[in-house]
Amino acid sequence: MLLGFIIAYLVITLLLGLGLSKFIKSSSDYALAGKRMPVLITASALFATWFGSETVMGASSVFAEKGLISVIEDPFGAALCLFLLGAFFAKNLYNLNLITMGDFFAKRFGPKAETLAAIFMILSYFTWTSAQLIAFAKILTLITGLSEPVGIWLSGLLVFAYTFAGGMLAITITDFIQTIVIIIGLAFITCSFVGQAGGLETLVLEQPKNFWKFTPANDFKSMMEYINAWLIISLGSIPQQDVFQRIMSAKDSKTSVASCYLGGAMYLSIAALPLIIAIAAKKIYPDLHGESLLITAVMRQGDTLTQVMFFGALMSAIMSTASGSILAPATTFAENILKPSLKNVSDKKLLWLMRASVAIMSLAGILLSFTNSSIYELVGMSSALSLVALLVPLVAGLWWKPANEIGATVSMLLGIGVWAIYEFMIPSIIPAMLLGLFASIIGMIAGSKFKTA
């Protein structure tokens, strides 16, 4: 029954994406869902931006092992990102009437900055996509007995198919449906597992000393790591294309802003459910650990309804995140790299360039999935790239008049360069991401002192 449910669910999702393709008439329809989505659908899409394998499998397992302070990055940092978007960015970006975040760099700084920003933006999504495909493959392996490589290919091709057909319109509509499935499924599982573990109050009181601690130890290294955890998604995801597309899919700027606040509230509350389930599962099955903690615990339950509800929620979370992480770099590649290099690109041709780019990005994500990196590591790498390269030029471009193309270029290159050196070559007590962010600020200020030709 469980396998039959999974097959049926995947087929319905695929058919929905294919069915919505008939409403795609332009590149704007494909990239931004025609800019006609109401607040609840837009908020659901924003909520689904990161609510995938990292939240349900990665963060929950880390939380069960290390406590509350270990999940500052997600869900707390992710929810904060949506609140910051609503407060400072959504209205400004929406009113610019752009298709991609790369268009902002083109309009504000020029073609060279546009190309460089697009490259860094695209690179940041490969690891995010791979994290989702690895998680999906783990589910298929556990349930069907298929090998993980086969599971990666199957999950990648499925997400590619309905993203290719329906674009952002398919993503926003399926995100709304999948959000409903996520809420119902996780609420059901939470009640089931917490009840078996003796109740919520018992679970809270039984955790080790300092498990619920929310502030760092009073030493420099701990404080730096704490700040780093807060910033990696809360600021690192602000300049990302998948967030931008969801903001721009709203029917107007007020809807866009309201959707950010509602999406943030949804994320902060709903993302708490996998954390609670994880500590309950850990108590029920103390021998379980790692990123497969929840899926293994649910499979041991032997209760078909529980399994159907859980895997429905988990697959919904993964698919909604994976589809967005494929479409975002695809639209950026088509709009900001291919289109400027070609002459007289009609809107119809641009639409097909975007679809072709979806195929390229899907293949890249699938191939990268065959590395041995963990889901948590892959997601962290994705947000770090955009934070050290793209955040400062975006903020400066919106609110600092002296910012220019040289400043933006130096900021991106210096930020990514310093981050890479300290991330991969020179150990530092200060996290590499913070050093890269500081270097990006210096690069913007110093570079903007020079006038572009």
DRENBAMAR-892395 format. One line per field, with one value per residue (C-alpha): residue number from 1; residue in three letters; x, y, z. Coordinates in steps of 0.05 Angstrom, whole numbers, plus 32768, in hexadecimal, padded with zeros to 4 digits. Last residue first. Example, Ala and Ser with C-alpha at 12.3 -4.5 7.8 and 13.67 -1.06 7.14 Angstrom:
2
resi [2, 1]
resn [SER, ALA]
east [8111, 80F6]
north [7FEB, 7FA6]
up [808F, 809C]
//
This chain:
453
resi [453, 452, 451, 450, 449, 448, 447, 446, 445, 444, 443, 442, 441, 440, 439, 438, 437, 436, 435, 434, 433, 432, 431, 430, 429, 428, 427, 426, 425, 424, 423, 422, 421, 420, 419, 418, 417, 416, 415, 414, 413, 412, 411, 410, 409, 408, 407, 406, 405, 404, 403, 402, 401, 400, 399, 398, 397, 396, 395, 394, 393, 392, 391, 390, 389, 388, 387, 386, 385, 384, 383, 382, 381, 380, 379, 378, 377, 376, 375, 374, 373, 372, 371, 370, 369, 368, 367, 366, 365, 364, 363, 362, 361, 360, 359, 358, 357, 356, 355, 354, 353, 352, 351, 350, 349, 348, 347, 346, 345, 344, 343, 342, 341, 340, 339, 338, 337, 336, 335, 334, 333, 332, 331, 330, 329, 328, 327, 326, 325, 324, 323, 322, 321, 320, 319, 318, 317, 316, 315, 314, 313, 312, 311, 310, 309, 308, 307, 306, 305, 304, 303, 302, 301, 300, 299, 298, 297, 296, 295, 294, 293, 292, 291, 290, 289, 288, 287, 286, 285, 284, 283, 282, 281, 280, 279, 278, 277, 276, 275, 274, 273, 272, 271, 270, 269, 268, 267, 266, 265, 264, 263, 262, 261, 260, 259, 258, 257, 256, 255, 254, 253, 252, 251, 250, 249, 248, 247, 246, 245, 244, 243, 242, 241, 240, 239, 238, 237, 236, 235, 234, 233, 232, 231, 230, 229, 228, 227, 226, 225, 224, 223, 222, 221, 220, 219, 218, 217, 216, 215, 214, 213, 212, 211, 210, 209, 208, 207, 206, 205, 204, 203, 202, 201, 200, 199, 198, 197, 196, 195, 194, 193, 192, 191, 190, 189, 188, 187, 186, 185, 184, 183, 182, 181, 180, 179, 178, 177, 176, 175, 174, 173, 172, 171, 170, 169, 168, 167, 166, 165, 164, 163, 162, 161, 160, 159, 158, 157, 156, 155, 154, 153, 152, 151, 150, 149, 148, 147, 146, 145, 144, 143, 142, 141, 140, 139, 138, 137, 136, 135, 134, 133, 132, 131, 130, 129, 128, 127, 126, 125, 124, 123, 122, 121, 120, 119, 118, 117, 116, 115, 114, 113, 112, 111, 110, 109, 108, 107, 106, 105, 104, 103, 102, 101, 100, 99, 98, 97, 96, 95, 94, 93, 92, 91, 90, 89, 88, 87, 86, 85, 84, 83, 82, 81, 80, 79, 78, 77, 76, 75, 74, 73, 72, 71, 70, 69, 68, 67, 66, 65, 64, 63, 62, 61, 60, 59, 58, 57, 56, 55, 54, 53, 52, 51, 50, 49, 48, 47, 46, 45, 44, 43, 42, 41, 40, 39, 38, 37, 36, 35, 34, 33, 32, 31, 30, 29, 28, 27, 26, 25, 24, 23, 22, 21, 20, 19, 18, 17, 16, 15, 14, 13, 12, 11, 10, 9, 8, 7, 6, 5, 4, 3, 2, 1]
resn [ALA, THR, LYS, PHE, LYS, SER, GLY, ALA, ILE, MET, GLY, ILE, ILE, SER, ALA, PHE, LEU, GLY, LEU, LEU, MET, ALA, PRO, ILE, ILE, SER, PRO, ILE, MET, PHE, GLU, TYR, ILE, ALA, TRP, VAL, GLY, ILE, GLY, LEU, LEU, MET, SER, VAL, THR, ALA, GLY, ILE, GLU, ASN, ALA, PRO, LYS, TRP, TRP, LEU, GLY, ALA, VAL, LEU, PRO, VAL, LEU, LEU, ALA, VAL, LEU, SER, LEU, ALA, SER, SER, MET, GLY, VAL, LEU, GLU, TYR, ILE, SER, SER, ASN, THR, PHE, SER, LEU, LEU, ILE, GLY, ALA, LEU, SER, MET, ILE, ALA, VAL, SER, ALA, ARG, MET, LEU, TRP, LEU, LEU, LYS, LYS, ASP, SER, VAL, ASN, LYS, LEU, SER, PRO, LYS, LEU, ILE, ASN, GLU, ALA, PHE, THR, THR, ALA, PRO, ALA, LEU, ILE, SER, GLY, SER, ALA, THR, SER, MET, ILE, ALA, SER, MET, LEU, ALA, GLY, PHE, PHE, MET, VAL, GLN, THR, LEU, THR, ASP, GLY, GLN, ARG, MET, VAL, ALA, THR, ILE, LEU, LEU, SER, GLU, GLY, HIS, LEU, ASP, PRO, TYR, ILE, LYS, LYS, ALA, ALA, ILE, ALA, ILE, ILE, LEU, PRO, LEU, ALA, ALA, ILE, SER, LEU, TYR, MET, ALA, GLY, GLY, LEU, TYR, CYS, SER, ALA, VAL, SER, THR, LYS, SER, ASP, LYS, ALA, SER, MET, ILE, ARG, GLN, PHE, VAL, ASP, GLN, GLN, PRO, ILE, SER, GLY, LEU, SER, ILE, ILE, LEU, TRP, ALA, ASN, ILE, TYR, GLU, MET, MET, SER, LYS, PHE, ASP, ASN, ALA, PRO, THR, PHE, LYS, TRP, PHE, ASN, LYS, PRO, GLN, GLU, LEU, VAL, LEU, THR, GLU, LEU, GLY, GLY, ALA, GLN, GLY, VAL, PHE, SER, CYS, THR, ILE, PHE, ALA, LEU, GLY, ILE, ILE, ILE, VAL, ILE, THR, GLN, ILE, PHE, ASP, THR, ILE, THR, ILE, ALA, LEU, MET, GLY, GLY, ALA, PHE, THR, TYR, ALA, PHE, VAL, LEU, LEU, GLY, SER, LEU, TRP, ILE, GLY, VAL, PRO, GLU, SER, LEU, GLY, THR, ILE, LEU, THR, LEU, ILE, LYS, ALA, PHE, ALA, ILE, LEU, GLN, ALA, SER, THR, TRP, THR, PHE, TYR, SER, LEU, ILE, MET, PHE, ILE, ALA, ALA, LEU, THR, GLU, ALA, LYS, PRO, GLY, PHE, ARG, LYS, ALA, PHE, PHE, ASP, GLY, MET, THR, ILE, LEU, ASN, LEU, ASN, TYR, LEU, ASN, LYS, ALA, PHE, PHE, ALA, GLY, LEU, LEU, PHE, LEU, CYS, LEU, ALA, ALA, GLY, PHE, PRO, ASP, GLU, ILE, VAL, SER, ILE, LEU, GLY, LYS, GLU, ALA, PHE, VAL, SER, SER, ALA, GLY, MET, VAL, THR, GLU, SER, GLY, PHE, TRP, THR, ALA, PHE, LEU, ALA, SER, ALA, THR, ILE, LEU, VAL, PRO, MET, ARG, LYS, GLY, ALA, LEU, ALA, TYR, ASP, SER, SER, SER, LYS, ILE, PHE, LYS, SER, LEU, GLY, LEU, GLY, LEU, LEU, LEU, THR, ILE, VAL, LEU, TYR, ALA, ILE, ILE, PHE, GLY, LEU, LEU, MET]
east [82AB, 829B, 82B1, 82DE, 82CB, 8297, 82CE, 82E4, 829E, 8286, 82C6, 82C6, 827E, 8290, 82CD, 82A0, 8270, 82AB, 82C6, 8281, 827B, 82BF, 82AB, 82DA, 8308, 832A, 8344, 8368, 835B, 8313, 82E5, 8318, 832F, 82EA, 82CB, 8302, 82F7, 82AB, 82AA, 82E3, 82C2, 827C, 8292, 82C3, 828C, 8259, 828B, 82A0, 8258, 8244, 822E, 822F, 81E3, 81DF, 8198, 8183, 81C5, 81E9, 81BA, 81BF, 820A, 8213, 81E6, 8204, 8249, 8252, 8209, 81FA, 8232, 8224, 81DB, 81EE, 8226, 81F7, 81C6, 81FB, 8217, 81D2, 81C1, 8203, 823A, 824F, 824B, 8219, 81E8, 8215, 81FF, 81B5, 81BC, 81E2, 81AE, 8175, 819A, 81A3, 815A, 8140, 816D, 8148, 8107, 8124, 813F, 80F9, 80DA, 8110, 80FF, 80B6, 80CA, 80F4, 813F, 8159, 81A3, 81C1, 81F6, 81C7, 8191, 81BF, 81DF, 81AB, 8168, 8177, 81A8, 817E, 813F, 8163, 8185, 8140, 811A, 8145, 8145, 80FA, 80EC, 8118, 80F6, 80AF, 80C4, 80E7, 80AF, 8079, 80A1, 80A7, 805E, 8046, 807C, 8061, 8017, 8020, 804E, 801F, 7FE4, 800C, 801F, 805D, 807E, 80C3, 80BA, 80AB, 80EA, 8114, 80F8, 8103, 814A, 8164, 818E, 81B5, 81A0, 8177, 8189, 815C, 811D, 80E2, 810B, 812D, 80E9, 80CE, 810B, 8103, 80B7, 80C1, 80F5, 80CA, 8090, 80B7, 80BC, 8070, 8074, 80B0, 80A1, 8058, 806B, 809F, 806E, 803A, 806D, 8088, 8042, 802E, 8068, 8058, 800D, 801C, 804A, 8016, 7FFD, 8033, 8063, 8099, 80A5, 80A8, 80D8, 8105, 8108, 811E, 814F, 8179, 818C, 8169, 8181, 81C4, 81A5, 8178, 8198, 81E1, 81D6, 81BC, 81ED, 8228, 8214, 8214, 8256, 8276, 8259, 8274, 82BA, 82BD, 82A8, 826B, 8245, 820E, 81C5, 8187, 818F, 8158, 8187, 81B0, 81A6, 818D, 8145, 8113, 80EC, 80D9, 80C6, 809B, 8077, 8069, 8049, 8062, 808C, 8053, 8028, 805F, 8067, 801E, 800F, 804C, 803D, 7FF7, 800F, 8047, 8017, 7FE1, 8013, 803C, 8000, 7FE5, 8029, 802B, 7FEB, 8006, 804A, 8029, 8007, 8046, 8074, 8046, 8041, 808B, 809A, 8062, 8083, 80CC, 80BC, 808D, 80C1, 80FF, 80E2, 80D3, 8116, 813D, 8115, 8120, 816A, 8177, 8150, 817A, 81B9, 819C, 818F, 8146, 812C, 80E7, 80D9, 811E, 813E, 8105, 810A, 8156, 814F, 8122, 8155, 818D, 8162, 8155, 819E, 81B2, 8184, 81A3, 81E9, 81DC, 81B9, 81F4, 8217, 81DE, 81E0, 822C, 8226, 81EC, 8211, 824C, 8221, 81F9, 8237, 8254, 8213, 8207, 8201, 81B9, 8193, 81BF, 81C5, 817A, 8170, 819A, 8164, 8138, 80F9, 80F8, 80BE, 80E6, 80A8, 80B0, 80F7, 80E7, 80A8, 80C9, 810B, 8108, 80D1, 80B5, 80FA, 8111, 80D6, 80E4, 812E, 811B, 80F4, 8132, 815F, 8131, 8122, 815A, 819B, 818C, 8184, 81C0, 81AB, 816D, 818F, 81CA, 81B3, 8168, 8174, 81A7, 8175, 813D, 8169, 817D, 813E, 8101, 8125, 815E, 8132, 8101, 80E2, 8113, 80E7, 80A7, 8095, 809E, 8070, 803C, 8040, 8034, 7FF8, 7FDA, 7FE7, 7FC9, 7FF2, 7FEE, 8035, 8030, 804C, 808F, 80C0, 8091, 805A, 808F, 80B0, 806D, 802F, 8031, 7FE8, 7FED, 8026, 7FF7, 7FE2, 8029, 8037, 7FF6, 8006, 8049, 802C, 7FF6, 8029, 8055, 801A, 8002, 8048, 8050, 800B, 8019, 805B, 8038, 8000]
north [843C, 8427, 8456, 843C, 8448, 8411, 83DD, 83EF, 83EF, 83B1, 838A, 839B, 8381, 8341, 8336, 833A, 8307, 82D9, 82DC, 82CD, 8291, 8277, 8270, 8296, 8266, 825B, 821F, 8232, 820B, 81F6, 8226, 825C, 8262, 8257, 828D, 82BF, 82B3, 82B3, 82F7, 8314, 8300, 8317, 8359, 8369, 8360, 8389, 83C1, 83C3, 83C5, 83FE, 840C, 8457, 8458, 8428, 840D, 83DA, 83CC, 83CA, 8396, 836C, 8375, 835F, 8322, 8303, 82E5, 82D3, 82C4, 82A1, 826F, 8262, 8250, 8217, 81FC, 81F6, 81CE, 819C, 8193, 8184, 8152, 812D, 812B, 80E9, 8101, 80DF, 8118, 8145, 811D, 8127, 8171, 817C, 8154, 817D, 81BD, 81AA, 8194, 81D3, 81FA, 81DC, 81F5, 823B, 823C, 8227, 8263, 8290, 8279, 828B, 82CF, 82DE, 82DF, 8313, 8303, 82D0, 82DB, 8306, 82CF, 8295, 82B2, 82DC, 82C3, 827A, 826D, 8292, 826D, 822A, 823E, 824A, 8211, 81DA, 81F3, 8200, 81B9, 819C, 81C4, 81B0, 8168, 8160, 817C, 8155, 8115, 811F, 812E, 80F3, 80C8, 80D9, 80D1, 8090, 8073, 8085, 8067, 8027, 801B, 7FEF, 8020, 800A, 802F, 806F, 8068, 805C, 809A, 80C4, 80B1, 80AD, 80EC, 80CE, 80A6, 8069, 803C, 8063, 804F, 806A, 80A0, 80B4, 80B3, 80E5, 8111, 810F, 811B, 815B, 8174, 815F, 8189, 81C9, 81D5, 81E2, 821C, 8243, 8235, 824A, 828B, 8299, 8289, 82B8, 82F1, 82E5, 82DE, 8321, 8343, 8322, 832F, 8378, 8379, 835D, 831B, 82F1, 82CA, 82FD, 82E8, 829F, 82AE, 82D6, 829E, 826D, 82A0, 82A8, 82ED, 82E4, 829C, 82AE, 82E0, 82B3, 8275, 827B, 82B5, 8294, 825A, 8289, 82B2, 8272, 825B, 829E, 829A, 8255, 8268, 82A7, 8286, 828E, 8251, 825E, 826F, 8244, 820E, 81DB, 819F, 81C2, 8187, 8149, 8141, 811F, 815E, 816F, 8128, 8120, 8161, 814B, 8108, 80C3, 80B0, 808B, 80C9, 80F4, 80C4, 80C2, 810C, 8121, 80F1, 810E, 8156, 8144, 8127, 815C, 8196, 8176, 8162, 81A9, 81C4, 8193, 81B0, 81F7, 81E2, 81BD, 81FE, 8228, 81F6, 81E9, 8234, 823C, 820D, 81E0, 81AF, 81B1, 81B3, 8177, 814D, 8164, 8150, 810B, 8104, 8116, 80E7, 80AD, 80BB, 80C3, 8083, 805C, 8075, 8063, 801B, 8005, 7FE0, 7FFE, 8020, 802E, 803B, 8068, 8091, 8097, 80AD, 80E6, 80FD, 80FA, 8120, 8157, 8161, 8160, 819A, 81C4, 81B2, 81C7, 8207, 8232, 8229, 824B, 8288, 828E, 828C, 82BC, 82EE, 82ED, 82F5, 832F, 8351, 8351, 8368, 83A7, 83BC, 83CE, 83B2, 8376, 8366, 836A, 833F, 8309, 8305, 82ED, 8303, 834C, 837B, 83AC, 83B3, 836B, 8376, 83B3, 8395, 8353, 836E, 838F, 8375, 833B, 8321, 8329, 82FF, 82CA, 82C6, 82C1, 8281, 8263, 8278, 8258, 8217, 820C, 8231, 8233, 81E7, 81D3, 8202, 81D8, 8196, 816D, 8128, 8130, 8175, 815B, 8125, 8159, 818A, 8157, 812D, 815C, 819E, 818D, 815E, 8194, 81D2, 8202, 8225, 8202, 823C, 826C, 8242, 823D, 8289, 8293, 8264, 8286, 82CD, 82C7, 82B5, 82DF, 82EF, 82C3, 8287, 82AC, 8285, 8260, 8294, 82CA, 82A2, 82A2, 8278, 8244, 8232, 81F1, 81DC, 81D6, 8191, 8177, 818F, 8170, 812F, 812B, 8139, 8105, 80D1, 80DE, 80D6, 8096, 8077, 808A, 806F, 802D, 8026, 8031, 8000]
up [7E9B, 7EE2, 7F18, 7F4F, 7F98, 7F8F, 7F91, 7FD7, 7FF6, 7FD1, 7FDD, 8027, 802D, 8006, 8033, 8071, 8052, 8040, 8087, 80A2, 8073, 8085, 80CE, 80FE, 8123, 80E0, 80B8, 8078, 8037, 802A, 804F, 805D, 8015, 7FF8, 8023, 8012, 7FC7, 7FC9, 7FED, 7FC3, 7F81, 7F94, 7FB4, 7F7C, 7F48, 7F6F, 7F7D, 7F34, 7F1D, 7F4B, 7F93, 7FA1, 7FA9, 7FE4, 7FF1, 7FBD, 7F9B, 7FDD, 7FF8, 7FB8, 7FB1, 7FFB, 7FF6, 7FB6, 7FC1, 800A, 8018, 7FD6, 7FDE, 8027, 8019, 7FEB, 8016, 8052, 8027, 8011, 8058, 8076, 803F, 8049, 8016, 7FF6, 7FAE, 7F7F, 7F88, 7F5E, 7F21, 7F2F, 7F3D, 7EFB, 7ED5, 7EF2, 7EE2, 7E99, 7E91, 7EB1, 7E82, 7E47, 7E65, 7E70, 7E28, 7E12, 7E33, 7E18, 7DD2, 7DDC, 7DFA, 7DBD, 7DC1, 7D90, 7D97, 7DC6, 7DFD, 7E28, 7E25, 7E38, 7E77, 7E9D, 7E85, 7E74, 7EAC, 7EDF, 7ECA, 7ED2, 7F13, 7F33, 7F11, 7F2F, 7F77, 7F72, 7F5C, 7F93, 7FCB, 7FB7, 7FAB, 7FEE, 8018, 7FF4, 7FF8, 8043, 804F, 8026, 8046, 808A, 807C, 8056, 808B, 80C4, 809E, 808F, 80D8, 80D9, 8109, 80F3, 80B1, 80D7, 8101, 80C3, 80A0, 80DE, 80EE, 80A6, 80AF, 80E8, 8125, 813A, 8174, 81A4, 817F, 81A8, 81C8, 8187, 8164, 8197, 818F, 8143, 8143, 816A, 8139, 80FE, 811B, 8129, 80DE, 80DD, 810E, 80F4, 80AC, 80B0, 80D3, 809D, 8065, 8084, 8089, 8042, 8026, 8042, 801E, 7FDB, 7FE2, 7FED, 7FB0, 7F81, 7F64, 7F84, 7F57, 7F63, 7FAB, 7F96, 7F5E, 7F8D, 7FC0, 7F89, 7F6D, 7FAC, 7FC6, 8009, 8014, 8033, 8064, 808E, 8070, 8087, 80B6, 80F5, 80F2, 80E7, 8124, 814E, 8130, 8142, 8189, 8193, 817B, 81A7, 81E9, 8215, 81FD, 81CA, 81D5, 81CA, 8200, 81FA, 81FF, 8236, 8265, 8242, 8229, 8257, 8269, 8221, 820F, 824E, 823F, 81F7, 8209, 821C, 81E0, 81BE, 81C2, 81A6, 816C, 8157, 8164, 813D, 8104, 80FA, 80FD, 80CC, 8099, 809E, 8099, 8062, 8038, 803C, 8028, 7FEE, 7FD1, 7FD6, 7FBD, 7F83, 7F6D, 7F76, 7F54, 7F19, 7F0C, 7F16, 7EDC, 7EC3, 7E92, 7EA5, 7EEF, 7EE6, 7EC2, 7EE8, 7F2B, 7F10, 7EED, 7F2C, 7F58, 7F28, 7F1E, 7F69, 7F78, 7F46, 7F68, 7FAC, 7F99, 7F96, 7FD3, 7FCA, 800C, 8027, 7FE4, 7FCE, 800E, 800A, 7FC1, 7FD5, 8007, 7FD5, 7FA3, 7FD5, 7FE8, 7F9F, 7F90, 7FC7, 7FB0, 7F69, 7F7E, 7F95, 7F52, 7F2D, 7F5A, 7F54, 7F08, 7F06, 7F31, 7F03, 7EC5, 7EE2, 7EFD, 7EB7, 7E98, 7EC3, 7F0B, 7F1C, 7EE1, 7ED5, 7F1F, 7F27, 7EE9, 7F0C, 7F41, 7F09, 7EE4, 7EF8, 7F07, 7F34, 7F60, 7F79, 7F8F, 7FBA, 7FD7, 7FEA, 8006, 804A, 8078, 8050, 803D, 8085, 809E, 8069, 807D, 80C7, 80B8, 8097, 80D1, 8104, 80DE, 80CC, 80DC, 8126, 8125, 8151, 8189, 8195, 81A7, 818F, 817C, 8171, 8153, 8121, 810B, 8103, 80DD, 80A8, 809D, 809E, 8099, 806A, 8041, 802F, 804D, 802B, 7FF7, 800F, 803E, 8004, 7FD8, 800F, 8019, 7FCE, 7FCE, 800C, 7FF3, 7FAD, 7F6F, 7F30, 7F1B, 7EDD, 7F02, 7F08, 7EDC, 7EAE, 7EAA, 7EA2, 7E6A, 7E46, 7E38, 7E70, 7E7E, 7E57, 7E84, 7EBE, 7EA8, 7EA5, 7EEC, 7F05, 7EE1, 7F03, 7F48, 7F3C, 7F26, 7F63, 7F92, 7F71, 7F73, 7FBC, 7FCE, 7FAB, 7FCF, 8012, 8000]
//
